[in-house]
Amino acid sequence: MKFSLFDQIWPRLVNLEDSSEILLWRNDKITRKNSKNKNIISKEEHKIWLERKLDSNFSILIMFERDETKLGIVRFDIEKDFTDISINLNPYERGKSLGSKFLIASEKYLEERLKVKKLRAKILKNNIASIKVFERSGYKLESAESDMLIYIKGL
């Protein structure tokens, strides 16, 4: 990806050199509170997970950066009927209205390269910030499970 998104923010594919930042963001207290798995992830567990995602033909991870600062990541996991999408921001970049912009830019990248029809986000009911981000990005509530909301967006 060789285009500037906005305010000199650049998207690119994630690589192994991003591992430590992604792990720090994942283990952040607020991130864990809003995740299905609330446990702290070890460096080794994370390394295995990231290598698996990067080697997969069914996962795409996009990093957004400004200058040398990594701002956030959007992950797509491609399945038969849906492509699951998730987002995680650098904790220092929260509250700056970046989430929706990252989602929409990532969707354009995905739409241009793959024939994905439906995106699905699974969000914990108490994760109000993510609910707002996905709703602002055009996702519609499709269903609710015990503690999870399922949002869908067609491309």
N, C-alpha and C positions, 0 to 999 in steps of 0.2 A: 504494500500500500504506500503510494508515494504522494499523497495529497494531504493538505492541512485541513483539519476538520473545522476549527474555529479557534481564535485566540492563540494561534501557533501550537495547537494541540495536534499531535500526529499519532495515528493508529498504526500498529504493526502486529505481526504474529508473535506470540509469546515464544521464548526459547528458554533453555535450561538456566541461562544466566539470570532469569527473572525469579528463580525459585525462592530465594531468601525473602524478597519483598512480598511475594504472594503468600508465603507461609506466615510472615508477620501479620499481614492483613487478615488472614484466615483465623489466626489465633487471638486476634484483638477481642476484647471483652464484648463489645457491642456486636461484632460479627458473630461470635459464638452464641450470644443471646438470641440472635435472629436466624440461626441455623438449626436444621433438624438435628445434626450431630453437634452437641454443645461441648464436647471434649476438646482439650488441647491436642493438637496433632503434632506428633514428633517429626523431627527433621527427616528421619529415614522413611516414615510413612508417607510424608509429603513428596519426597524425592521419587518414590515408587509410583505414587499417584500421578505426578506431573509427567514422568517419563512415559507412562502408559497413555496418558491423554495426548501427548505430543506425537507418539508413534501410531496413534489410532487414525484410521480413515474416517471415523465417525465423530470426531471431536475437533472443534476449532476454538482456539483461545486467542483473543485479541487484546493487546495491551495499548493503553492510551498514555502518551507522555507529553510533557511540555519541557523544553530544554532537556535537562538530565533527570527530571523528576517524573517518576512513574505515578500516574494518577488513578488508574483503575483498570479492571479487566472484565471482559465479557466472555462468557463461555457458552458454546453451543454443543449440545450432545444430540446427534442425529439418530433418530429412531425411525421405524417404519411409517407411523402415522403422524408423528409430531417431531419437532425439533425442540428439545428442552433448552431453555435459555436461563442463565443466571448472571448476576453482576456482583462485583465486589469492588468497593472503592478504597483507596488509600485512606486510612482514618483521618488524616490531616486535610483531606479534600472533601469531606462530607459537608453538606449544607451549602454547596456552591452551585447547585442545579446542574451538575455534570451527568448524573445518572441517565436521564432521559436522552440527552444528546449522544451519550455513548451507545445506548441501546439502538437508537435510530441509525446512527452511522454504521454500527455493526450489522444491522439488518440489511442495509444497502449492500454491504460487502458480501454477505451471505447470498442475497437474492441475485447478485450479478454472477456468482460462481456456481451455485447449486440450484437445483429445482426444488427448493423447499416451499411447501404450501402453507403449513401452519406452525406457528411458534407457541410454545406452552411454558408458562412460568408457574412454579409451585412456590407459594409464599405462605409463611406462617401467619396466622390471623393477627398476631400481635405485632407484626413487622409493618407498622404504619408507613414508615418512610419508603420501603420498597413498594408497597401497594400504590402509593401516590406516584412514584416514578413510573411504574408499569401502566397505570391508568393514564397518565399524561402522555405516554408513548403510544396510546391507542389500543392497549390490551383491554379485553372485556372479561369480566368475571363469568366463568362458565359453570363452576360448581364449587362446593365446599365439602371438605372431608372433616374429620374430627377436629384437627387443629390446623388444617391447611386449606388455603384458597387456591383454586386453579384458574389462571387467567390464560386466554387464548387470543392470538392475533393472526389473521390471515395475511399472506403476502400477495 
